Amino acid sequence: MGSCIICGVSTDGHICETHEEDVVFEFRGSKPEQLTPGRYYQGSVDGFAEFGVFVDLGDDVTGLLHKSEIPQRLDALDWEPGDDVYVQVDDVHGNGNVDLSWSIRQSEREFRGMLVDDPDAPSDAELPEDESEAPPAATEEEPEAEPAEEAPEETEAEDVETEEAAEAEAATEEEAAAVEEPETEAEAEAVERVAIDDLDEYVGDDVAVEAEVTGVRQTSGPTVFELTDETGTVDAAAFVEAGVRAYPEVEAGDVVHLVGEVERHHGELQIETEDLEVLTGADAQAVHDRLEAEVTERASPDDETLLVQDADIDVVHADLVDAATEIRRAVIESRPVIVRHTADVEGYVGGSAIERAVLPLVREEHTASDAEYHYVDRRPLDDGFYTLDDATKDTTSMLEAADRHDEKHPLFVLVGSGSTRESVDGLGLLDIYDAPTVALDGGYADGEAADAADVLVSPTQHGESPVSTGVLATHLAGMVNADVRDDLAHLPAIPFWGDTPDVYAELASEAGYDADVVGNVRDALALEAFYQAYEDKREIIADLLWDEADTSLVGHIGAQFREKLETEFETAEPHLEPRGVDDVTFEVLDVDQYTHRYDFPPVALLLDALYRERAEGDYVLLGADSDELRVRSTGDVDVRAVGETLQEELPEAGVVPRGAQDGRIEFLSGERDAVVDAAVDALAEQFE
């Protein structure tokens, strides 16, 4: 039996089942069946094929990393034959084929240790030979004494002389030590404090670094501390013995004074720790102040202007600056940025714009080739609210990352959600764990949610009318990263299904996107937003919005969108039920009976299309399914207020207003007819 190099529990080998995915293995077998599925292995690129990458894992053992497992296009992968890579073994087939999957960690330092998977060893999780024993102590070893020759017997007088000589020698050594001690302390104090950004000039020298510990990981050999000062980040390795935690009192968030020798480890700078002390009081505060001053300066947007002047957006200018500052700060502090957006055109335009702005900043801040997949994540939402279910999923993932990889809690950026009371519980859960949030919503926000997010950007909170969320988020992206403003110029024109405001149509045209191309992009995006709604679809969305905007891809998908929408439109329109109340025209669509609810287009998009085609005068379109009512109206109606009225009139109908003024109404399916009738009457009154 051995002990786990990460948590220390007794186990067969040197890694427990809980932490097996936190280490990488060197495979020393010669047969595929000797591999262990689920483990991460170090390999080397053997070659490329149209369908993926072949990776050598050991002697005569090669696996296939299929292109579907790679989170980017195969031709964009910066691997070359012979490169060391890291992959996970998914399955080993009876014919010897090995299925591999992607590893987001593509350097040894990103794992918490390296072990050996050797079929001939006592276990399949052994320490590498050079780490199986601790290195020799720093003190010089005494030369081994040679056997003494047999001496003649000493006389009593000789014994006395020997004792006196020994006493005199001891006294001399004590005096020498007393003299040398101050010199040793002075030498220690003389070690120069160096900024992390300047360490490459001190390779081979002892230096002192004062910094915050931003991460701690235990490897199969040393403990590695990630240190961050006002200039950069570096790893410091401290060794007690193989797999044993050095300086166990030091945790992430501590401020330390570290002395050690600067070396290069696998091509990267690293400090070999000789002494480590946790700073407190004024010393620690001085380091914090230096860090905060530098982060604050760097986090401020380089360009705070809007992409183009728009009075409707200008009312939230200060809020946009605050939001951009929070996003830039997260990147600087190595805090992942999680973009949560609605799965529609507005959400994909806004979420992708922010992603486009953040990715280059992450690449600049982190040298690892896979950093953009680690520090930026875009996760579409199933609904327009950030529910407790969404927050629970995010919190679970966040806490696991913190526990396994000592990762900081992310900044959550909510696009098109987070501004109504339905999101308060979800935002509250994130707040309990001190995960910062930014909510951005062009639609109606309500007072209950105003204080739930750390930063809320919504024109309605300033008493102004709603705007396009996609437009709002694109302006934010331009503040986050001024270098991508040209890439964003056409995006604000895309979310509009009717007439595009001249200012954004002109901006898109100047960027090479005329009205036809913009319309094609919008249609294609709407279709792709529906399918695989929970996936970010990073590459195909990027192709639609940027790389392929004038090619067959957009045209092909856009044509499918129009064909599917037209078919559903023609199916639903004859089944609209007219209702006249005073001078207001009502039409009701029974969504359950006269639409294909689980196929494209989604109900909301179909209702929008029907409304645009038929809206004239005082007109209201109601889409009613078994337990939900959606409203489209030419009048300035308040759907939440209607829902609250129905709650009083129909106490047994289980009516629940969802969202703000432009929300929807939920109810018990058995009360559908009563709810629709009451809603028609209540809406008619709002036109008076």
Disulfide bonds with the S-S distance in Angstrom:
none
